[in-house]
Amino acid sequence: MNQKRKVAIITGGSQGIGRAVAELLGATGAAVLINYVGDDAPAAETIKAIETRGGVAAAFNGDISKVANISRMFDKCEELFGSPDIFVANAGTGVPPKPLEEISEDDYYFTFDVNVKGTLFCLKEAKKRLNDGGRIVVTSSSSVKYPVDGLAVYIASKAALISLVEASVNELAQRGITINSVLPGLTETPMIQDHPEEFKKEVAAASPFKRLGQPEDVAEAIVFLTEERARWISGQHILANGGSKF
């Protein structure tokens, strides 16, 4: 689908699923602003990959758990490309699997500050600043539907995103904006690099396709929901986990 003259913001867009979304949107003609935190190198590599294919992209380094960064991110987008048409709330974090008795208060805040607080205030800003008829896609997790032992805090944060999507549908529809979520299964991204190898192998073995998801697998579903042909889909939660029940 041609997205020429569209403008997109992608949080967590320098690596993993976010990078795959950024590259796909860039390839369709959208101007892409990548939000990231920390190391500049992955963001620079993503921008280079988009530009190599003829796309247009820029980056904004800012932690979305700090609310002031969110308005600055939208300001940067408007300054460079104009008002956004697409917002992909992809930034997320979590801690390695651990039983309930080992979960700390720090684990809770580390996870919820980005996954829930950050997404909530991104949606607040997106409601005001997306163009009419815009698209919002939120990255949740298939673990909301198929819980995995040891991920209680992460799953709770991703379940909250489901509720945020559903609570926002009517308000956003007043300006023709759709909002949906995509629920990936365990996907080969930097976020799972500290997960035990045995855990990852167990998840892969439980999949009908006998593998973990790849960022591109999930990105295709996200990008579809940003397109004009998805205009009648809102308030929905799309599993993108290869049919796994794990």
C-alpha positions as CSV (number, residue, x, y, z in Angstrom):
1,M,0.0,0.0,0.0
2,N,1.4,3.4,-0.9
3,Q,1.8,5.7,2.1
4,K,3.4,8.5,0.3
5,R,3.0,11.9,2.0
6,K,2.0,10.1,5.2
7,V,3.9,10.9,8.4
8,A,4.5,8.3,11.1
9,I,5.9,8.2,14.6
10,I,7.1,4.9,16.0
11,T,8.2,4.5,19.6
12,G,10.9,2.0,20.3
13,G,11.7,2.3,16.6
14,S,15.4,1.7,16.5
15,Q,15.4,-2.1,16.9
16,G,13.4,-5.2,16.9
17,I,9.7,-4.9,15.9
18,G,9.8,-1.1,15.9
19,R,12.7,-1.1,13.4
20,A,10.9,-3.6,11.2
21,V,7.8,-1.3,11.2
22,A,9.9,1.8,10.5
23,E,11.6,0.1,7.5
24,L,8.3,-1.2,6.1
25,L,6.6,2.2,6.4
26,G,9.6,4.0,5.0
27,A,9.5,1.6,2.0
28,T,5.8,2.5,1.4
29,G,6.7,6.2,1.2
30,A,5.9,7.4,4.7
31,A,8.2,9.9,6.4
32,V,9.1,8.2,9.6
33,L,10.2,9.6,13.0
34,I,11.9,6.9,15.1
35,N,11.8,7.3,18.9
36,Y,14.4,5.5,20.9
37,V,16.4,5.6,24.1
38,G,20.1,5.3,24.7
39,D,22.6,4.2,22.1
40,D,22.4,6.3,18.9
41,A,23.9,3.6,16.7
42,P,20.8,1.4,16.2
43,A,18.7,4.4,15.3
44,A,21.3,5.6,12.8
45,E,21.4,2.2,11.2
46,T,17.6,2.1,10.9
47,I,17.6,5.6,9.3
48,K,20.3,4.5,6.9
49,A,18.3,1.4,6.0
50,I,15.2,3.5,5.2
51,E,17.1,6.1,3.2
52,T,19.0,3.4,1.2
53,R,15.5,2.3,0.0
54,G,14.6,5.8,-1.0
55,G,12.7,6.6,2.2
56,V,12.8,9.6,4.6
57,A,13.4,9.2,8.3
58,A,14.7,11.0,11.4
59,A,15.2,10.1,15.0
60,F,14.3,11.4,18.5
61,N,16.1,10.1,21.5
62,G,13.7,10.4,24.5
63,D,12.4,8.1,27.2
64,I,8.6,8.0,27.0
65,S,8.3,7.2,30.7
66,K,9.2,10.9,31.1
67,V,6.1,12.6,30.0
68,A,7.8,15.8,28.9
69,N,9.6,13.9,26.2
70,I,6.4,12.9,24.5
71,S,5.3,16.4,23.6
72,R,8.9,17.1,22.5
73,M,8.7,14.0,20.2
74,F,5.6,15.3,18.5
75,D,7.1,18.7,18.2
76,K,10.2,17.2,16.5
77,C,7.9,15.3,14.1
78,E,5.9,18.5,13.2
79,E,9.1,20.5,12.7
80,L,10.6,18.0,10.3
81,F,7.7,16.4,8.5
82,G,4.4,18.0,9.6
83,S,1.6,16.6,11.7
84,P,1.6,12.8,12.0
85,D,-1.0,10.5,10.4
86,I,0.3,7.3,12.0
87,F,1.3,6.6,15.6
88,V,2.7,3.2,16.5
89,A,3.1,2.8,20.3
90,N,5.7,0.0,20.2
91,A,8.1,1.0,23.0
92,G,8.1,-1.6,25.7
93,T,10.3,-3.2,28.3
94,G,10.3,-6.0,30.9
95,V,12.4,-8.0,33.2
96,P,13.6,-11.6,32.7
97,P,11.1,-14.3,33.9
98,K,10.9,-14.7,37.7
99,P,8.4,-16.2,40.2
100,L,6.1,-13.9,42.1
101,E,8.1,-14.1,45.3
102,E,11.1,-12.6,43.6
103,I,9.3,-9.7,41.9
104,S,10.5,-6.3,43.3
105,E,8.9,-2.9,43.4
106,D,11.6,-1.8,41.1
107,D,10.6,-4.5,38.6
108,Y,7.0,-3.1,38.7
109,Y,8.0,0.5,38.1
110,F,10.6,-0.4,35.5
111,T,8.0,-2.2,33.4
112,F,4.8,-0.1,34.1
113,D,6.5,3.3,33.6
114,V,7.3,2.6,30.0
115,N,4.6,0.1,29.0
116,V,1.6,1.7,30.6
117,K,2.4,5.2,31.7
118,G,4.4,6.0,28.6
119,T,1.8,4.6,26.3
120,L,-1.1,6.3,28.0
121,F,0.5,9.7,27.7
122,C,1.5,9.0,24.1
123,L,-2.2,8.3,23.3
124,K,-3.2,11.5,25.1
125,E,-0.8,13.5,22.8
126,A,-1.7,11.5,19.7
127,K,-5.4,12.3,20.2
128,K,-4.6,16.0,20.0
129,R,-2.0,16.0,17.3
130,L,-2.7,13.2,14.8
131,N,-4.4,14.3,11.6
132,D,-8.0,13.5,11.1
133,G,-8.4,9.9,9.8
134,G,-5.2,8.9,11.5
135,R,-4.1,5.4,12.6
136,I,-2.8,4.3,16.0
137,V,-1.4,0.8,16.6
138,V,-0.3,-0.4,20.1
139,T,2.0,-3.3,20.6
140,S,0.6,-5.6,23.4
141,S,1.5,-9.3,23.8
142,S,0.0,-12.7,23.1
143,S,0.9,-13.6,26.7
144,V,-2.2,-11.6,27.7
145,K,-4.2,-14.4,26.1
146,Y,-1.8,-17.2,26.8
147,P,0.0,-16.4,30.1
148,V,3.5,-17.6,30.6
149,D,4.8,-18.4,34.1
150,G,7.3,-15.9,35.5
151,L,6.0,-12.9,33.5
152,A,3.3,-11.6,35.9
153,V,4.4,-8.0,35.8
154,Y,5.0,-7.9,32.1
155,I,1.7,-9.6,31.3
156,A,-0.2,-7.2,33.6
157,S,1.3,-4.2,31.9
158,K,0.4,-5.5,28.4
159,A,-3.1,-6.4,29.5
160,A,-3.5,-2.7,30.6
161,L,-2.7,-1.7,27.0
162,I,-5.7,-3.8,25.8
163,S,-7.9,-1.8,28.1
164,L,-6.4,1.5,27.0
165,V,-7.2,0.7,23.4
166,E,-10.8,-0.2,24.1
167,A,-11.2,2.9,26.3
168,S,-10.0,5.1,23.6
169,V,-12.0,3.9,20.6
170,N,-15.0,6.3,20.9
171,E,-13.0,9.4,21.6
172,L,-10.6,8.9,18.7
173,A,-13.4,7.9,16.3
174,Q,-14.8,11.5,16.7
175,R,-11.9,12.5,14.4
176,G,-11.9,9.4,12.3
177,I,-8.9,7.9,14.0
178,T,-8.7,4.2,14.4
179,I,-6.9,2.4,17.2
180,N,-6.0,-1.3,17.5
181,S,-3.4,-3.5,19.1
182,V,-1.2,-6.3,17.8
183,L,-0.3,-9.1,20.2
184,P,3.0,-10.7,19.2
185,G,4.2,-14.0,20.6
186,L,7.9,-14.3,21.8
187,T,9.8,-12.6,19.1
188,E,13.6,-12.5,18.4
189,T,14.4,-9.0,19.6
190,P,17.0,-7.4,21.9
191,M,14.4,-7.4,24.7
192,I,14.6,-11.2,25.1
193,Q,18.4,-11.4,25.0
194,D,18.6,-12.0,28.8
195,H,15.8,-14.6,28.8
196,P,17.1,-18.1,29.5
197,E,17.9,-20.1,26.3
198,E,15.9,-23.1,27.7
199,F,12.8,-20.8,28.0
200,K,13.2,-19.6,24.4
201,K,13.6,-23.1,23.1
202,E,10.6,-24.3,25.0
203,V,8.5,-21.5,23.4
204,A,9.8,-22.2,19.9
205,A,9.1,-25.9,20.3
206,A,5.4,-25.2,21.3
207,S,4.8,-23.2,18.1
208,P,3.1,-24.9,15.2
209,F,6.0,-23.5,13.1
210,K,8.7,-24.6,15.6
211,R,10.3,-21.2,15.8
212,L,10.1,-17.9,17.5
213,G,8.6,-14.9,15.7
214,Q,10.8,-12.6,13.7
215,P,10.3,-8.8,13.9
216,E,9.1,-8.7,10.2
217,D,6.4,-11.2,11.0
218,V,4.8,-8.8,13.5
219,A,5.6,-5.6,11.6
220,E,3.5,-6.7,8.6
221,A,0.4,-6.9,10.8
222,I,1.1,-3.5,12.4
223,V,1.6,-1.8,9.0
224,F,-1.6,-3.3,7.6
225,L,-3.5,-1.6,10.4
226,T,-2.0,1.8,9.5
227,E,-3.3,1.6,5.9
228,E,-6.4,3.0,4.3
229,R,-7.8,-0.5,3.7
230,A,-7.9,-1.0,7.5
231,R,-10.2,2.0,8.0
232,W,-13.1,0.0,9.3
233,I,-11.0,-1.9,11.9
234,S,-10.9,-0.2,15.4
235,G,-10.8,-1.5,18.9
236,Q,-9.5,-4.9,17.8
237,H,-6.6,-7.0,19.1
238,I,-4.8,-9.0,16.4
239,L,-2.8,-12.0,17.5
240,A,0.5,-12.2,15.6
241,N,2.1,-15.3,17.2
242,G,2.1,-17.9,14.5
243,G,-0.9,-19.7,16.0
244,S,1.0,-20.7,19.2
245,K,-1.0,-21.4,22.4
246,F,2.1,-21.0,24.6
